[in-house]
Amino acid sequence: MRHITILGSTGSIGVNTLDVVRAHPDRFKVFALTASKQVELLAEQCAEFSPALAVIGDAQGAARLTALLLEKNIRTQVLYGPEGLVAAVTDSACDTVMAAIVGAAGLVPTLAAAKAGKRVLLANKEALVMSGNLFMQAMKSGGGELLPIDSEHNAIFQCLPPQFTKSPKPALGVEELWLTASGGPFRDTPLEQLTAITPAQACAHPNWVMGRKISVDSATMMNKGLEVIEAFWLFGLPLEKIKVFIHPQSVVHSMVRYVDGSVIAQLGQPDMRTPIAYGLAWPDRIEAGVAPLNLAKLADLSFSEPDLGRFPCLALAFSAAKTGGIAPTVLNAANEIAVAAFLDEGMSYLDIPKVVEKTLNAIQSGPVDSLEVILDIDAQARRVARDHISAI
């Protein structure tokens, strides 16, 4: 029996995780559930799964959640804020953490889970993007297990030799990692039409059901750029051996090319319950509630290299990865602010990469040697990005 804390239980990954847990009550027990603002949904989840602990974003939300749980006669303890998140992942009663909080907000509790030696199911790529070396050091010192949940990294993990899981370093014979990307909703849209893109259009992903922020990142392919940085830290290959291919069907989730000419791919439906179930039950495989893949009904599987002129965010991510140090932290922070401005303030879709690039250029590169440096640079980059947005 694994006892699970779900960071971000009301989001898409969290809801899918609970779906897998629901189907296997003999294998999984929920220890803690956390959310930022969705108090009512979190209360409903607590009513069904009876966690020992629930964490919400602030004191006002905690008061509301406490009242709702009292009405339902549920004895779940309620905490709030960053301290509550850390408590949820470090408690000795928890052995597995689903890290599914979107963005930089998930960094501190995910790092705490790593240091505490938990099995970390990493669905928050920002933790590695912002603090790659520190995070990997924390996993090593904590002695826990790190299993990637992003569909692409989970696919690569499944395609690597078994010994890789015991020693996360470049596996013998691995030549390249190939990350696939759907290309999002605008992969074929004439460039001149991108100026009028609306948030609703950007969030209408053709294959995956995701949150708003990650849907925009998929449309700009910043999401794939962040995944390249994540793959660099997870799998230990140099950046030049990590490739991206547009694969509109989202059936091949990623591939590994070996020196002998073999290419091993992981295929499946575009359903996050597959990698979630794999991470929860690893090294076993369990029923995930996902429909079987019928290859006979697939018209074709196509692959192409991405056009960096169409997807400047992907180019910016590769550049930040090569620069290293604080650059990926700046990239991530600026992108979060730019995407929020597009979604909530009416900023143009095409201004997203412009804001990110200006922010990267405005902050001098430097090393990352502590969590404090990362958080300071993150805050600085957000201020610079907001200034650029105000000037547009």
DALIN-V851692 format. One record per residue. N is the residue number from 1. RES is the residue in one letter. BURIAL is b if it has 9 or more other ideal C-beta (glycine too) atoms within 8 Angstrom, else e. Layout:
BEGIN
n: [N:N]
res: [RES:RES]
burial: [BURIAL:BURIAL]
END
This chain:
BEGIN
n: [1:2:3:4:5:6:7:8:9:10:11:12:13:14:15:16:17:18:19:20:21:22:23:24:25:26:27:28:29:30:31:32:33:34:35:36:37:38:39:40:41:42:43:44:45:46:47:48:49:50:51:52:53:54:55:56:57:58:59:60:61:62:63:64:65:66:67:68:69:70:71:72:73:74:75:76:77:78:79:80:81:82:83:84:85:86:87:88:89:90:91:92:93:94:95:96:97:98:99:100:101:102:103:104:105:106:107:108:109:110:111:112:113:114:115:116:117:118:119:120:121:122:123:124:125:126:127:128:129:130:131:132:133:134:135:136:137:138:139:140:141:142:143:144:145:146:147:148:149:150:151:152:153:154:155:156:157:158:159:160:161:162:163:164:165:166:167:168:169:170:171:172:173:174:175:176:177:178:179:180:181:182:183:184:185:186:187:188:189:190:191:192:193:194:195:196:197:198:199:200:201:202:203:204:205:206:207:208:209:210:211:212:213:214:215:216:217:218:219:220:221:222:223:224:225:226:227:228:229:230:231:232:233:234:235:236:237:238:239:240:241:242:243:244:245:246:247:248:249:250:251:252:253:254:255:256:257:258:259:260:261:262:263:264:265:266:267:268:269:270:271:272:273:274:275:276:277:278:279:280:281:282:283:284:285:286:287:288:289:290:291:292:293:294:295:296:297:298:299:300:301:302:303:304:305:306:307:308:309:310:311:312:313:314:315:316:317:318:319:320:321:322:323:324:325:326:327:328:329:330:331:332:333:334:335:336:337:338:339:340:341:342:343:344:345:346:347:348:349:350:351:352:353:354:355:356:357:358:359:360:361:362:363:364:365:366:367:368:369:370:371:372:373:374:375:376:377:378:379:380:381:382:383:384:385:386:387:388:389:390:391:392]
res: [M:R:H:I:T:I:L:G:S:T:G:S:I:G:V:N:T:L:D:V:V:R:A:H:P:D:R:F:K:V:F:A:L:T:A:S:K:Q:V:E:L:L:A:E:Q:C:A:E:F:S:P:A:L:A:V:I:G:D:A:Q:G:A:A:R:L:T:A:L:L:L:E:K:N:I:R:T:Q:V:L:Y:G:P:E:G:L:V:A:A:V:T:D:S:A:C:D:T:V:M:A:A:I:V:G:A:A:G:L:V:P:T:L:A:A:A:K:A:G:K:R:V:L:L:A:N:K:E:A:L:V:M:S:G:N:L:F:M:Q:A:M:K:S:G:G:G:E:L:L:P:I:D:S:E:H:N:A:I:F:Q:C:L:P:P:Q:F:T:K:S:P:K:P:A:L:G:V:E:E:L:W:L:T:A:S:G:G:P:F:R:D:T:P:L:E:Q:L:T:A:I:T:P:A:Q:A:C:A:H:P:N:W:V:M:G:R:K:I:S:V:D:S:A:T:M:M:N:K:G:L:E:V:I:E:A:F:W:L:F:G:L:P:L:E:K:I:K:V:F:I:H:P:Q:S:V:V:H:S:M:V:R:Y:V:D:G:S:V:I:A:Q:L:G:Q:P:D:M:R:T:P:I:A:Y:G:L:A:W:P:D:R:I:E:A:G:V:A:P:L:N:L:A:K:L:A:D:L:S:F:S:E:P:D:L:G:R:F:P:C:L:A:L:A:F:S:A:A:K:T:G:G:I:A:P:T:V:L:N:A:A:N:E:I:A:V:A:A:F:L:D:E:G:M:S:Y:L:D:I:P:K:V:V:E:K:T:L:N:A:I:Q:S:G:P:V:D:S:L:E:V:I:L:D:I:D:A:Q:A:R:R:V:A:R:D:H:I:S:A:I]
burial: [e:b:b:b:b:b:b:b:b:b:b:b:b:b:b:b:b:b:b:b:b:e:e:b:e:e:b:b:e:b:b:b:b:b:b:b:e:e:b:e:b:b:b:e:b:b:b:e:b:e:b:e:b:b:b:b:e:e:e:e:b:b:e:b:b:b:e:b:b:e:e:b:e:b:e:b:e:b:b:b:b:e:e:b:b:b:b:b:b:b:b:e:e:b:e:b:b:b:b:b:b:b:b:b:e:b:b:b:b:b:b:b:b:b:b:b:e:b:b:b:b:b:b:b:b:b:b:b:b:b:b:b:e:b:b:b:e:b:b:e:e:b:e:b:e:b:b:b:b:b:b:b:b:b:b:b:b:e:b:b:e:e:e:b:e:e:e:b:e:e:b:e:e:b:e:b:b:b:b:b:b:b:b:b:b:b:b:e:b:e:e:e:e:b:e:e:b:e:b:e:b:b:b:e:b:e:e:b:e:e:e:e:b:b:b:b:b:b:b:b:b:b:b:b:b:b:b:b:b:b:b:b:b:b:b:e:b:e:b:e:b:b:e:b:b:b:b:b:b:b:b:b:b:b:b:b:b:b:e:e:e:e:b:e:b:b:e:b:b:e:b:b:b:b:b:b:b:b:b:b:b:e:e:e:e:b:e:b:e:b:e:e:e:e:e:e:e:b:e:e:e:e:e:e:e:b:e:e:e:b:b:b:b:b:b:b:b:b:b:b:b:e:e:e:e:b:b:b:b:b:b:b:b:b:b:b:b:b:b:b:b:b:b:e:e:e:b:e:b:b:b:b:b:b:b:b:b:b:b:b:e:e:b:e:e:e:e:b:e:e:b:e:b:b:e:e:b:b:b:b:b:b:e:b:b:b:e:b:b:e:e:e]
END
